[in-house]
Amino acid sequence: MTDERDADRHEFSAGQGVDADYEEFTLDPEELDADPTTVDPVDSRVLTDVLDRRNVESDAVDVERLIDVGLSYMGINRFEEATETFERAARFAGEDSLEAQEAWVNKGAAHAELEEFDEAIGAYQEALRIDDDSEHAASAETNLAYALWESGRSEQALEHAERAVEIDPRFAQAWYNRGFLLVERGLAEDAVNCFDNAIRLGYRDAGVLEEKARALEEAGEHEQAEEVADRAEEIRREAEERMVEEQAGQSGMGGQAGQGGGRAPNGRGDRGGDPGAGEPERELRGEGPEGF
């Protein structure tokens, strides 16, 4: 007896098929036609899709432009996207190149903005592994000191703050950080010298003067400490007056007060310097991303 299912079977073609190179049926990924240097910095999905080593050859990526994309993210406070972008820049840069080092330093700064200090420490250490005496090394050292201090590792922080000064004796922020950490260790006189160097090199905001006043007080120089503290208060008052004037001017131009404004190059370290915020918070300073 014939099975009814056999009678209903469809008879497929018994042709010769297609060549192995027949493109219409290939399962290989299509060629990437997008230009990664034209990616909109606010579209993180495109960055993820386009800048992938499986699809893009290293020499097809403009690493400097990619770092600029990361800096653009920093400028609009999108720090998570910035960390991803800087890491991609580091991966596409030449192995152990200055561009890779710059990307790692900036990645650390972005993590610090997110208070992800373990990740920041790792990024700075990777930058220093590449070259501990380059044009980016002092920034990596002073930022590493900042991240270590935030993580409660003040002794290690001082070592890296001192290393930053050794690498670049004209780095004002490195002198400030070294002075701050020396005060913490009770070495007030040495700290005063550090703050004087920072001020001489152009670092003259109220926070630096307040730390110098504190060091002078601990060193027994009470009269001079009072003079410096008064000058710090004067600078804060002037800054507050400028802020009020700027906000009034912005309001007069259509109510735009409080928008924009940009980001200070000292990164999160300016947090304690807001005028009108009462007693300022003492804090070591981390430098902002390079090139910002």
Backbone as CSV, one residue per row, in Angstrom:
resi,resn,N_x,N_y,N_z,CA_x,CA_y,CA_z,C_x,C_y,C_z
1,MET,0.845,-1.192,0.000,0.000,0.000,0.000,0.874,1.233,0.000
2,THR,0.533,2.167,-0.857,1.359,3.367,-0.982,1.017,4.359,0.111
3,ASP,2.063,4.870,0.774,1.871,5.880,1.830,1.427,7.184,1.202
4,GLU,0.281,7.730,1.741,-0.262,8.976,1.187,0.744,10.120,1.287
5,ARG,1.600,10.090,2.338,2.578,11.163,2.488,3.585,11.159,1.349
6,ASP,3.894,9.940,0.835,4.828,9.857,-0.289,4.230,10.502,-1.520
7,ALA,2.929,10.348,-1.682,2.281,10.913,-2.869,2.222,12.424,-2.805
8,ASP,2.190,12.991,-1.600,2.070,14.446,-1.449,3.411,15.155,-1.439
9,ARG,4.492,14.424,-1.460,5.796,15.064,-1.366,6.073,15.953,-2.575
10,HIS,6.700,17.086,-2.269,7.073,18.009,-3.344,8.401,17.561,-3.936
11,GLU,8.455,17.572,-5.252,9.681,17.144,-5.921,10.574,18.370,-6.140
12,PHE,11.683,18.403,-5.402,12.594,19.548,-5.506,13.425,19.450,-6.767
13,SER,13.947,20.626,-7.154,14.783,20.683,-8.345,16.053,19.880,-8.124
14,ALA,16.477,19.212,-9.156,17.707,18.430,-9.102,18.781,19.093,-9.927
15,GLY,18.741,20.451,-9.997,19.710,21.195,-10.802,21.103,21.132,-10.227
16,GLN,22.028,21.858,-10.871,23.434,21.841,-10.490,23.757,22.780,-9.325
17,GLY,22.767,23.601,-8.841,23.035,24.505,-7.727,23.766,25.752,-8.190
18,VAL,24.417,26.452,-7.240,25.129,27.698,-7.557,26.583,27.559,-7.175
19,ASP,27.394,28.428,-7.762,28.820,28.433,-7.437,29.036,28.834,-5.983
20,ALA,30.146,28.421,-5.438,30.452,28.740,-4.039,30.619,30.233,-3.819
21,ASP,30.991,30.951,-4.889,31.228,32.385,-4.761,29.994,33.225,-5.047
22,TYR,28.853,32.632,-5.109,27.629,33.368,-5.411,27.324,34.326,-4.255
23,GLU,27.425,35.629,-4.510,27.404,36.632,-3.442,26.042,36.779,-2.768
24,GLU,24.969,36.535,-3.506,23.647,36.793,-2.937,23.327,35.917,-1.725
25,PHE,24.057,34.809,-1.577,23.763,33.923,-0.461,24.894,33.881,0.569
26,THR,25.822,34.790,0.486,26.934,34.769,1.430,26.462,35.166,2.823
27,LEU,27.034,34.570,3.840,26.722,34.909,5.227,27.791,35.788,5.859
28,ASP,28.799,36.158,5.070,29.851,37.025,5.596,29.295,38.423,5.817
29,PRO,29.805,39.174,6.851,29.315,40.535,7.078,29.681,41.438,5.914
30,GLU,28.787,42.384,5.638,29.049,43.296,4.538,30.160,44.258,4.882
31,GLU,30.770,44.825,3.860,31.838,45.800,4.047,31.308,47.009,4.787
32,LEU,32.120,47.550,5.697,31.721,48.755,6.425,32.043,49.976,5.579
33,ASP,31.018,50.719,5.202,31.227,51.889,4.353,31.269,53.185,5.138
34,ALA,30.878,53.163,6.419,30.814,54.402,7.188,32.204,54.946,7.468
35,ASP,32.300,56.254,7.514,33.552,56.925,7.835,33.556,57.215,9.328
36,PRO,34.406,56.523,10.128,34.360,56.714,11.576,34.752,58.112,12.020
37,THR,35.396,58.878,11.166,35.794,60.237,11.560,34.656,61.223,11.451
38,THR,33.503,60.778,10.906,32.370,61.694,10.754,31.237,61.360,11.713
39,VAL,31.515,60.517,12.704,30.472,60.084,13.626,30.060,61.243,14.530
40,ASP,28.767,61.415,14.681,28.233,62.421,15.601,28.585,62.008,17.024
41,PRO,29.274,62.860,17.816,29.712,62.460,19.151,28.578,62.169,20.120
42,VAL,27.353,62.558,19.809,26.258,62.271,20.738,25.569,60.958,20.412
43,ASP,26.010,60.255,19.378,25.368,58.998,19.006,26.268,57.844,19.421
44,SER,26.129,57.389,20.653,27.002,56.338,21.158,26.739,55.007,20.466
45,ARG,25.516,54.782,19.987,25.228,53.525,19.295,26.039,53.414,18.026
46,VAL,26.144,54.524,17.293,26.927,54.500,16.061,28.381,54.231,16.366
47,LEU,28.903,54.830,17.442,30.287,54.567,17.810,30.509,53.089,18.062
48,THR,29.580,52.478,18.776,29.720,51.057,19.086,29.699,50.217,17.819
49,ASP,28.794,50.554,16.892,28.656,49.760,15.669,29.815,49.970,14.711
50,VAL,30.270,51.215,14.615,31.260,51.544,13.592,32.670,51.218,14.028
51,LEU,33.010,51.598,15.267,34.390,51.477,15.701,34.605,50.136,16.385
52,ASP,34.571,49.103,15.633,34.725,47.757,16.139,35.839,47.097,15.346
53,ARG,36.782,46.499,16.038,37.938,45.914,15.352,37.536,44.823,14.352
54,ARG,36.370,44.233,14.532,35.955,43.186,13.587,35.569,43.787,12.250
55,ASN,35.264,45.098,12.251,34.788,45.726,11.029,35.730,46.784,10.466
56,VAL,36.611,47.322,11.307,37.435,48.452,10.883,38.905,48.127,11.059
57,GLU,39.682,48.371,10.049,41.128,48.238,10.162,41.679,49.408,10.972
58,SER,42.738,49.168,11.744,43.282,50.206,12.610,43.682,51.453,11.848
59,ASP,44.251,51.264,10.650,44.717,52.434,9.904,43.567,53.199,9.261
60,ALA,42.331,52.707,9.410,41.175,53.422,8.865,40.560,54.367,9.881
61,VAL,41.087,54.381,11.101,40.527,55.211,12.165,41.462,56.373,12.456
62,ASP,40.915,57.575,12.478,41.666,58.767,12.857,41.596,58.867,14.382
63,VAL,42.654,58.423,15.059,42.637,58.340,16.522,42.499,59.725,17.147
64,GLU,43.158,60.718,16.565,43.058,62.068,17.122,41.622,62.583,17.074
65,ARG,40.946,62.317,15.969,39.542,62.732,15.860,38.682,61.955,16.859
66,LEU,39.008,60.708,17.080,38.256,59.908,18.022,38.449,60.439,19.447
67,ILE,39.661,60.860,19.772,39.900,61.479,21.075,39.079,62.754,21.195
68,ASP,38.990,63.510,20.100,38.157,64.720,20.119,36.691,64.378,20.406
69,VAL,36.225,63.250,19.870,34.855,62.818,20.157,34.697,62.579,21.664
70,GLY,35.684,61.912,22.258,35.640,61.680,23.697,35.613,62.980,24.487
71,LEU,36.403,63.959,24.046,36.411,65.259,24.716,35.068,65.957,24.554
72,SER,34.423,65.748,23.399,33.088,66.321,23.200,32.097,65.718,24.183
73,TYR,32.196,64.413,24.408,31.353,63.776,25.410,31.594,64.387,26.791
74,MET,32.871,64.621,27.118,33.183,65.227,28.412,32.540,66.599,28.525
75,GLY,32.536,67.341,27.424,31.992,68.688,27.430,30.503,68.745,27.689
76,ILE,29.796,67.648,27.413,28.350,67.619,27.672,28.027,66.658,28.820
77,ASN,29.048,66.368,29.635,28.883,65.570,30.861,28.368,64.158,30.601
78,ARG,28.710,63.595,29.451,28.349,62.198,29.169,29.607,61.351,29.359
79,PHE,29.925,61.117,30.637,31.215,60.550,30.982,31.312,59.058,30.671
80,GLU,30.196,58.332,30.757,30.249,56.908,30.421,30.622,56.719,28.956
81,GLU,29.975,57.502,28.069,30.308,57.422,26.654,31.763,57.847,26.417
82,ALA,32.222,58.817,27.216,33.607,59.277,27.070,34.586,58.160,27.405
83,THR,34.313,57.408,28.482,35.238,56.326,28.834,35.314,55.292,27.715
84,GLU,34.170,54.966,27.117,34.152,53.986,26.029,34.920,54.505,24.814
85,THR,34.734,55.790,24.522,35.372,56.358,23.343,36.878,56.441,23.516
86,PHE,37.334,56.857,24.701,38.775,56.941,24.942,39.412,55.554,24.913
87,GLU,38.688,54.556,25.412,39.249,53.204,25.368,39.391,52.731,23.925
88,ARG,38.401,53.022,23.088,38.500,52.646,21.670,39.671,53.373,21.015
89,ALA,39.850,54.645,21.365,40.974,55.395,20.809,42.290,54.740,21.194
90,ALA,42.390,54.316,22.443,43.618,53.663,22.906,43.856,52.351,22.166
91,ARG,42.778,51.597,21.906,42.917,50.302,21.239,43.309,50.466,19.770
92,PHE,42.792,51.522,19.132,43.098,51.726,17.714,44.413,52.464,17.502
93,ALA,44.925,53.123,18.529,46.193,53.838,18.404,47.331,52.834,18.244
94,GLY,48.459,53.325,17.756,49.627,52.466,17.654,50.012,51.921,19.023
95,GLU,50.466,50.690,19.046,50.796,50.059,20.318,51.839,50.873,21.077
96,ASP,51.513,51.199,22.329,52.408,51.959,23.212,52.818,53.303,22.617
97,SER,51.916,53.910,21.857,52.198,55.215,21.253,51.774,56.337,22.191
98,LEU,52.194,57.572,21.891,51.787,58.733,22.670,50.275,58.941,22.574
99,GLU,49.711,58.644,21.396,48.257,58.772,21.245,47.535,57.812,22.178
100,ALA,48.029,56.593,22.272,47.421,55.623,23.179,47.534,56.102,24.620
101,GLN,48.700,56.643,24.970,48.888,57.137,26.329,47.930,58.283,26.640
102,GLU,47.778,59.203,25.699,46.857,60.324,25.892,45.436,59.814,26.098
103,ALA,45.048,58.823,25.317,43.696,58.275,25.447,43.488,57.645,26.818
104,TRP,44.491,56.923,27.330,44.351,56.300,28.645,44.261,57.349,29.751
105,VAL,45.058,58.428,29.643,44.974,59.492,30.650,43.574,60.092,30.651
106,ASN,43.043,60.362,29.468,41.709,60.947,29.377,40.628,59.983,29.864
107,LYS,40.820,58.708,29.588,39.869,57.709,30.086,39.838,57.730,31.618
108,GLY,41.008,57.863,32.222,41.057,57.953,33.673,40.320,59.168,34.195
109,ALA,40.471,60.313,33.501,39.781,61.533,33.925,38.267,61.359,33.842
110,ALA,37.793,60.666,32.804,36.355,60.429,32.665,35.839,59.518,33.780
111,HIS,36.611,58.472,34.110,36.210,57.598,35.219,36.178,58.373,36.534
112,ALA,37.145,59.284,36.724,37.179,60.071,37.954,35.931,60.941,38.076
113,GLU,35.459,61.462,36.951,34.230,62.253,36.971,33.048,61.419,37.454
114,LEU,33.074,60.124,37.167,32.018,59.205,37.594,32.288,58.643,38.990
115,GLU,33.401,59.091,39.611,33.847,58.591,40.910,34.134,57.094,40.860
116,GLU,34.556,56.630,39.702,34.986,55.238,39.531,36.506,55.214,39.663
117,PHE,36.980,55.320,40.896,38.398,55.576,41.102,39.278,54.353,40.851
118,ASP,38.769,53.159,41.061,39.564,51.974,40.736,39.834,51.915,39.235
119,GLU,38.791,52.196,38.442,38.972,52.207,36.991,39.905,53.345,36.567
120,ALA,39.787,54.489,37.229,40.671,55.613,36.918,42.118,55.255,37.210
121,ILE,42.353,54.634,38.356,43.712,54.225,38.723,44.278,53.282,37.672
122,GLY,43.480,52.319,37.243,43.948,51.385,36.220,44.306,52.073,34.922
123,ALA,43.497,53.061,34.515,43.771,53.777,33.270,45.062,54.575,33.377
124,TYR,45.273,55.256,34.509,46.500,56.038,34.686,47.730,55.136,34.738
125,GLN,47.586,53.994,35.390,48.715,53.058,35.456,49.065,52.522,34.077
126,GLU,48.052,52.278,33.260,48.314,51.825,31.894,49.033,52.919,31.101
127,ALA,48.614,54.165,31.300,49.290,55.279,30.614,50.759,55.344,31.023
128,LEU,51.040,55.169,32.296,52.419,55.241,32.776,53.228,54.019,32.361
129,ARG,52.560,52.893,32.183,53.275,51.719,31.675,53.817,51.985,30.280
130,ILE,53.048,52.715,29.482,53.480,53.028,28.120,54.737,53.882,28.136
131,ASP,54.743,54.920,28.973,55.917,55.801,29.060,55.778,56.635,30.328
132,ASP,56.725,56.487,31.244,56.634,57.214,32.513,57.444,58.498,32.519
133,ASP,57.842,58.960,31.327,58.630,60.197,31.261,58.285,61.018,30.026
134,SER,57.075,60.853,29.513,56.680,61.542,28.285,55.974,62.851,28.610
135,GLU,55.462,63.517,27.576,54.739,64.770,27.774,53.419,64.558,28.507
136,HIS,52.898,63.341,28.527,51.645,63.055,29.225,51.872,62.443,30.608
137,ALA,53.109,62.118,30.933,53.378,61.375,32.162,53.063,62.188,33.415
138,ALA,53.377,63.487,33.407,53.115,64.302,34.600,51.620,64.377,34.889
139,SER,50.814,64.511,33.837,49.360,64.519,34.022,48.893,63.183,34.586
140,ALA,49.430,62.086,34.058,49.039,60.771,34.550,49.412,60.605,36.022
141,GLU,50.596,61.074,36.403,51.049,60.936,37.784,50.197,61.764,38.745
142,THR,49.926,63.024,38.386,49.161,63.866,39.312,47.711,63.389,39.408
143,ASN,47.159,62.894,38.291,45.801,62.346,38.339,45.754,61.034,39.113
144,LEU,46.808,60.250,38.984,46.878,59.003,39.748,46.941,59.316,41.246
145,ALA,47.698,60.352,41.605,47.757,60.766,43.010,46.368,61.131,43.515
146,TYR,45.636,61.865,42.702,44.276,62.282,43.069,43.371,61.070,43.274
147,ALA,43.393,60.122,42.333,42.523,58.947,42.430,42.904,58.077,43.621
148,LEU,44.186,57.948,43.886,44.626,57.165,45.042,44.173,57.819,46.346
149,TRP,44.278,59.141,46.402,43.838,59.848,47.606,42.341,59.660,47.824
150,GLU,41.571,59.764,46.750,40.127,59.555,46.861,39.805,58.132,47.302
151,SER,40.705,57.195,47.014,40.500,55.795,47.396,41.046,55.495,48.780
152,GLY,41.528,56.518,49.498,42.033,56.330,50.850,43.469,55.862,50.924
153,ARG,44.209,55.967,49.825,45.605,55.502,49.792,46.531,56.709,49.707
154,SER,46.544,57.511,50.789,47.229,58.802,50.761,48.755,58.663,50.683
155,GLU,49.304,57.616,51.270,50.758,57.453,51.221,51.227,57.207,49.794
156,GLN,50.533,56.338,49.088,50.861,56.117,47.686,50.604,57.376,46.863
157,ALA,49.554,58.110,47.225,49.230,59.336,46.495,50.385,60.316,46.549
158,LEU,51.012,60.482,47.716,52.132,61.417,47.848,53.296,61.004,46.952
159,GLU,53.558,59.712,46.854,54.653,59.241,45.998,54.437,59.690,44.553
160,HIS,53.215,59.588,44.074,52.946,59.942,42.683,52.879,61.459,42.496
161,ALA,52.430,62.184,43.525,52.446,63.646,43.437,53.880,64.147,43.347
162,GLU,54.781,63.536,44.093,56.193,63.931,44.030,56.804,63.558,42.679
163,ARG,56.393,62.424,42.158,56.890,62.005,40.847,56.432,62.977,39.763
164,ALA,55.213,63.490,39.859,54.711,64.446,38.873,55.564,65.707,38.857
165,VAL,55.955,66.177,40.030,56.796,67.378,40.118,58.179,67.104,39.533
166,GLU,58.690,65.913,39.751,60.001,65.557,39.196,59.959,65.553,37.672
167,ILE,58.884,65.031,37.117,58.774,64.955,35.657,58.642,66.343,35.042
168,ASP,57.788,67.181,35.647,57.535,68.520,35.098,57.527,69.541,36.234
169,PRO,58.680,70.148,36.528,58.761,71.116,37.632,57.937,72.376,37.400
170,ARG,57.411,72.573,36.193,56.594,73.745,35.915,55.097,73.433,35.898
171,PHE,54.739,72.286,36.417,53.346,71.855,36.458,52.735,72.345,37.771
172,ALA,51.993,73.459,37.706,51.492,74.117,38.916,50.585,73.203,39.737
173,GLN,49.718,72.476,39.072,48.784,71.630,39.807,49.497,70.515,40.543
174,ALA,50.577,70.016,39.966,51.346,68.978,40.644,51.939,69.514,41.948
175,TRP,52.406,70.769,41.926,52.925,71.385,43.150,51.818,71.537,44.193
176,TYR,50.635,71.933,43.743,49.505,72.055,44.676,49.209,70.709,45.336
177,ASN,49.107,69.654,44.529,48.779,68.341,45.078,49.848,67.856,46.055
178,ARG,51.098,68.109,45.698,52.188,67.708,46.606,52.067,68.463,47.926
179,GLY,51.798,69.789,47.857,51.644,70.570,49.071,50.478,70.090,49.918
180,PHE,49.368,69.798,49.275,48.182,69.311,49.985,48.511,68.047,50.764
181,LEU,49.194,67.113,50.133,49.484,65.837,50.772,50.552,65.976,51.852
182,LEU,51.446,66.936,51.685,52.440,67.180,52.728,51.790,67.753,53.987
183,VAL,50.797,68.620,53.819,50.052,69.117,54.978,49.409,67.950,55.712
184,GLU,48.846,67.012,54.950,48.224,65.846,55.558,49.222,65.034,56.381
185,ARG,50.476,65.081,55.989,51.526,64.339,56.704,52.166,65.168,57.814
186,GLY,51.712,66.399,58.000,52.263,67.254,59.046,53.523,67.991,58.649
187,LEU,53.880,67.991,57.374,55.091,68.673,56.892,54.706,70.039,56.349
188,ALA,54.324,70.925,57.258,53.708,72.193,56.874,54.672,73.129,56.149
189,GLU,55.909,73.232,56.621,56.852,74.165,55.992,57.145,73.766,54.542
190,ASP,57.355,72.488,54.306,57.575,72.021,52.935,56.329,72.274,52.090
191,ALA,55.166,72.120,52.701,53.920,72.352,51.972,53.799,73.808,51.536
192,VAL,54.195,74.750,52.411,54.139,76.178,52.052,54.979,76.442,50.810
193,ASN,56.143,75.848,50.732,57.003,76.026,49.551,56.319,75.498,48.295
194,CYS,55.630,74.380,48.426,54.913,73.817,47.276,53.810,74.759,46.808
195,PHE,53.033,75.297,47.745,51.964,76.213,47.368,52.532,77.487,46.748
196,ASP,53.675,77.964,47.259,54.312,79.141,46.666,54.708,78.856,45.215
197,ASN,55.228,77.660,44.963,55.584,77.290,43.587,54.356,77.246,42.701
198,ALA,53.261,76.669,43.209,52.022,76.599,42.424,51.525,78.001,42.088
199,ILE,51.560,78.892,43.071,51.100,80.265,42.846,52.020,80.983,41.871
200,ARG,53.310,80.792,42.007,54.288,81.424,41.114,54.089,80.976,39.670
201,LEU,53.623,79.736,39.501,53.402,79.189,38.166,52.000,79.476,37.632
202,GLY,51.232,80.311,38.355,49.953,80.765,37.829,48.712,80.170,38.461
203,TYR,48.890,79.349,39.474,47.744,78.698,40.116,47.328,79.546,41.304
204,ARG,46.391,80.476,41.101,46.128,81.501,42.112,44.670,81.553,42.553
205,ASP,43.964,80.451,42.521,42.567,80.524,42.948,42.471,80.476,44.470
206,ALA,41.241,80.668,44.978,41.037,80.764,46.422,41.437,79.474,47.139
207,GLY,41.188,78.318,46.503,41.494,77.054,47.150,42.971,76.896,47.464
208,VAL,43.832,77.313,46.537,45.275,77.221,46.772,45.672,78.111,47.942
209,LEU,45.143,79.330,47.976,45.474,80.250,49.061,44.963,79.734,50.404
210,GLU,43.814,79.111,50.410,43.286,78.552,51.652,44.175,77.431,52.182
211,GLU,44.667,76.592,51.280,45.569,75.524,51.702,46.891,76.090,52.193
212,LYS,47.371,77.155,51.529,48.604,77.794,52.001,48.395,78.392,53.382
213,ALA,47.247,79.036,53.600,46.959,79.615,54.916,46.936,78.525,55.982
214,ARG,46.355,77.391,55.663,46.293,76.283,56.614,47.698,75.779,56.943
215,ALA,48.552,75.665,55.913,49.926,75.212,56.144,50.694,76.220,56.992
216,LEU,50.506,77.509,56.722,51.179,78.545,57.514,50.721,78.494,58.966
217,GLU,49.432,78.277,59.190,48.903,78.190,60.551,49.555,77.031,61.302
218,GLU,49.678,75.888,60.633,50.275,74.724,61.273,51.773,74.906,61.488
219,ALA,52.391,75.760,60.652,53.822,76.040,60.805,54.082,77.134,61.841
220,GLY,53.017,77.676,62.431,53.181,78.698,63.452,53.242,80.111,62.933
221,GLU,53.033,80.314,61.630,53.072,81.646,61.024,51.657,82.229,61.013
222,HIS,51.162,82.586,62.190,49.751,82.936,62.337,49.388,84.242,61.626
223,GLU,50.232,85.239,61.732,49.930,86.530,61.117,49.891,86.412,59.598
224,GLN,50.887,85.736,59.033,50.908,85.564,57.581,49.745,84.687,57.122
225,ALA,49.400,83.682,57.928,48.279,82.810,57.594,46.988,83.610,57.505
226,GLU,46.812,84.558,58.420,45.605,85.373,58.403,45.549,86.250,57.159
227,GLU,46.679,86.807,56.754,46.725,87.638,55.550,46.346,86.829,54.311
228,VAL,46.902,85.635,54.204,46.611,84.784,53.044,45.151,84.362,53.046
229,ALA,44.615,84.044,54.212,43.203,83.643,54.298,42.287,84.793,53.890
230,ASP,42.655,86.017,54.279,41.858,87.182,53.881,41.869,87.365,52.371
231,ARG,43.027,87.139,51.771,43.115,87.261,50.306,42.273,86.183,49.618
232,ALA,42.254,84.993,50.181,41.429,83.918,49.622,39.956,84.285,49.691
233,GLU,39.534,84.854,50.817,38.141,85.260,50.967,37.793,86.369,49.971
234,GLU,38.725,87.271,49.749,38.498,88.346,48.779,38.299,87.784,47.375
235,ILE,39.112,86.799,47.009,38.983,86.182,45.686,37.637,85.472,45.564
236,ARG,37.208,84.806,46.615,35.904,84.144,46.571,34.776,85.155,46.404
237,ARG,34.874,86.258,47.114,33.830,87.284,47.023,33.778,87.884,45.620
238,GLU,34.956,88.140,45.040,35.007,88.671,43.674,34.404,87.676,42.688
239,ALA,34.699,86.389,42.876,34.152,85.364,41.986,32.637,85.301,42.103
240,GLU,32.129,85.438,43.327,30.685,85.410,43.529,30.018,86.604,42.840
241,GLU,30.635,87.773,42.942,30.077,88.963,42.292,30.049,88.802,40.778
242,ARG,31.125,88.221,40.216,31.157,87.986,38.765,30.068,87.014,38.349
243,MET,29.856,85.986,39.167,28.826,85.007,38.840,27.442,85.659,38.813
244,VAL,27.172,86.512,39.813,25.872,87.186,39.868,25.694,88.077,38.648
245,GLU,26.737,88.802,38.263,26.662,89.686,37.096,26.430,88.887,35.819
246,GLU,27.122,87.763,35.690,26.961,86.938,34.488,25.542,86.371,34.408
247,GLN,25.025,85.918,35.525,23.673,85.356,35.530,22.639,86.427,35.213
248,ALA,22.868,87.646,35.746,21.952,88.743,35.448,21.996,89.092,33.970
249,GLY,23.188,89.084,33.377,23.324,89.372,31.952,22.680,88.319,31.089
250,GLN,22.831,87.045,31.477,22.219,85.961,30.714,20.702,86.019,30.801
251,SER,20.178,86.357,31.990,18.730,86.471,32.152,18.176,87.579,31.283
252,GLY,18.929,88.655,31.136,18.485,89.771,30.311,18.493,89.466,28.834
253,MET,19.168,88.356,28.441,19.235,87.982,27.019,18.295,86.836,26.699
254,GLY,17.282,86.616,27.535,16.296,85.580,27.186,16.201,84.459,28.180
255,GLY,16.679,84.704,29.405,16.496,83.693,30.453,17.370,82.482,30.292
256,GLN,18.596,82.639,29.785,19.471,81.496,29.583,20.403,81.257,30.764
257,ALA,20.160,81.894,31.874,21.060,81.753,33.013,21.170,80.293,33.429
258,GLY,22.392,79.891,33.715,22.629,78.540,34.209,22.863,77.525,33.119
259,GLN,22.766,77.880,31.848,23.004,76.917,30.784,24.418,77.104,30.247
260,GLY,24.950,76.012,29.722,26.285,76.088,29.143,27.318,76.286,30.236
261,GLY,28.314,77.101,29.973,29.290,77.447,30.992,30.606,76.736,30.868
262,GLY,30.628,75.541,30.277,31.904,74.866,30.094,32.380,74.204,31.378
263,ARG,33.569,73.621,31.319,34.104,72.842,32.416,35.518,73.295,32.708
264,ALA,35.819,73.487,33.994,37.131,73.999,34.371,38.199,72.955,34.106
265,PRO,39.411,73.375,33.755,40.458,72.412,33.433,40.944,71.598,34.614
266,ASN,40.564,71.955,35.836,41.016,71.204,36.991,40.125,70.015,37.302
267,GLY,39.144,69.750,36.448,38.288,68.606,36.662,37.477,68.753,37.933
268,ARG,37.293,67.639,38.655,36.437,67.651,39.828,37.038,68.447,40.978
269,GLY,38.272,68.827,40.879,38.913,69.532,41.974,38.317,70.885,42.276
270,ASP,37.584,71.497,41.359,36.995,72.799,41.614,35.721,72.704,42.430
271,ARG,35.344,71.506,42.821,34.097,71.314,43.538,34.085,72.113,44.839
272,GLY,35.243,72.229,45.506,35.288,72.933,46.768,35.397,74.424,46.613
273,GLY,35.440,74.942,45.404,35.671,76.351,45.198,34.451,77.141,44.809
274,ASP,33.262,76.586,44.979,32.064,77.308,44.588,31.789,78.439,45.565
275,PRO,31.738,79.679,45.093,31.456,80.769,45.997,30.061,80.657,46.563
276,GLY,29.927,81.090,47.816,28.608,81.075,48.432,28.180,79.712,48.932
277,ALA,29.087,78.749,48.941,28.713,77.393,49.351,29.071,77.106,50.796
278,GLY,29.337,78.130,51.588,29.703,77.927,52.977,31.156,77.523,53.096
279,GLU,31.489,76.758,54.122,32.867,76.316,54.334,33.298,75.400,53.201
280,PRO,34.380,75.753,52.473,34.784,74.947,51.322,35.295,73.580,51.750
281,GLU,35.021,72.605,50.924,35.480,71.249,51.186,36.930,71.125,50.756
282,ARG,37.757,70.563,51.638,39.169,70.366,51.285,39.264,69.144,50.381
283,GLU,39.964,69.316,49.279,40.028,68.198,48.348,41.253,68.318,47.466
284,LEU,41.908,67.198,47.287,42.981,67.121,46.309,42.390,67.325,44.929
285,ARG,43.217,67.730,43.973,42.680,68.080,42.669,43.135,67.109,41.580
286,GLY,42.172,66.712,40.775,42.481,65.908,39.614,42.396,66.767,38.378
287,GLU,43.356,66.613,37.474,43.366,67.422,36.270,42.313,66.942,35.297
288,GLY,41.778,67.852,34.517,40.817,67.491,33.485,41.493,66.760,32.337
289,PRO,40.721,66.298,31.361,41.294,65.549,30.236,42.233,66.400,29.412
290,GLU,43.266,65.778,28.883,44.246,66.513,28.089,43.647,66.980,26.781
291,GLY,43.928,68.211,26.444,43.434,68.761,25.195,42.076,69.384,25.327
292,PHE,41.528,69.396,26.540,40.183,69.938,26.727,40.245,71.449,26.897
